[in-house]
Amino acid sequence: MRVSATASLVAAIACLAFPGCRSTGTSALPPQPPGDGEPASDAALADSGDRRLFRAQDLGLLDAADREKWQKPHQIMDALKIAEGSAVAELGAAGGWFTMQLARRVEQNGVVYAEDIQPVMLEAIRRRAERENLSDIVRTIHGTPTDPKLPASSLDAVLIVDAYGEMDDPGDPSQIVTLLKYVRRSLKPQGCLGVVDFEPGGGGPGPQERIDPETVTRSAGEAGLRLLKREAVPPFQFLLIFGHDSSRCAS
C-alpha cells in the first residue's frame, strides 16, 4: 500500500464512526529476506524519496473490528463477480485484510495475488495467510510503482482498495496510467478492475486525501479501460468497475 502520513489515519477515522470499533497496534515487522530478485528494503524505499509509504507499525489501523461494516467486502466482491475458483489480485495489499476476504471467497480452486511495493508488507501478508490457513491460495508479489508484475491475461478481477490516491503521483501523471496499462494486460477479456475509495464528505480522510472518480475514469480510459459501473458502498465509499471494451463483467 502506498499512503501518506495523513492517509494512515483513514482507518482510525472511519473506525470512530462505529462505537464498538477498536484499533490494535502492531510492532514493526522485519524486512523480507533476500530473494525474488532481492527487492529493495523498506528503508531504501523511503530514502528514495517516496514518503507516502504506509508504515508497518500502523498496520493495526487497518484491522479495526468493525471494518467489515463500512468496507462491505461481500458487496464489492459480488459486484466484481468474484466467486469460487476465481483468479484475482489486490494492488497495494498492505497487511492483507482484504486479501484474506478474497481468499476465503475464491477457496482452494482459486488464487489471490497480493501485490505491494514494500517487502515488509508482503511478509506480513504471508504470516497472516499462514495464521488463517490460506497460504495455499495467497501468493505475494513485489511490484513497483509502475508495474504490479501480475501474470498476463489470467485474472478475473483486480482490486485497489483505499490505495489509488497514493499510487497516483501528482508529480508524474503518467505513472498511474502506466500502472493501469499493466493491470489491463493482466485481465482476462471479461475481467474487471475495481477501485474502491471514500465518497466526498463522509467518514475517512480529509479532502486533500480523497480521489476524484472522474480523474480515475480519465486515467483508466488512457490505459484502455472503460468505466462499466459506479456503485455506492454505504456509508462511506464508492466502487468504480472498469473493463476491456468487450467486457461484460459488470452486466
C-alpha positions, 0 to 999 in steps of 0.5 A: 500500500502506498499512503501518506502520513495523513492517509494512515489515519483513514482507518482510525477515522472511519473506525470512530464512526462505529462505537464498538470499533477498536484499533490494535497496534502492531510492532514493526515487522522485519524486512523480507529476506533476500530473494525474488530478485532481492527487492529493495528494503523498506528503508531504501524505499523511503530514502528514495524519496517516496514518503507516502509509504504506509508504515508497518507499525500502523498496520493495526489501523487497518484491522479495526473490528468493525471494518467489515461494516463500512468496507462491505467486502461481500458487496464489492466482491459480488459486484466484481463477480468474484466467486469460487475458483476465481483468479484475482489480485489486490494492488497495494495489499498492505497487511492483507485484510482484504486479501484474506476476504478474497481468499476465503471467497475464491477457496482452494480452486482459486488464487489471490495475488497480493501485490505491494511495493514494500517487502515488509508488507508482503511478509506480513501478508504471508504470516497472516495467510499462514495464521488463517490457513490460506497460504495455499491460495495467497501468493505475494508479489513485489511490484513497483510503482509502475508495474504490479508484475501480475501474470498476463491475461489470467485474472478475473478481477483486480482490486485497489482498495483505499490505495489509488490516491497514493499510487497516483503521483501528482508529480508524474501523471503518467505513472498511474496510467502506466500502472493501469496499462499493466493491470489491463494486460493482466485481465482476462477479456471479461475481467474487471478492475475495481477501485474502491475509495471514500465518497466526498464528505463522509467518514475517512480522510480529509479532502486533500486525501480523497480521489476524484472518480472522474480523474480515475475514469480519465486515467483508466480510459488512457490505459484502455479501460472503460468505466462499466459501473459506479456503485455506492458502498454505504456509508462511506465509499464508492466502487468504480468497475472498469473493463476491456471494451468487450467486457461484460463483467459488470452486466 
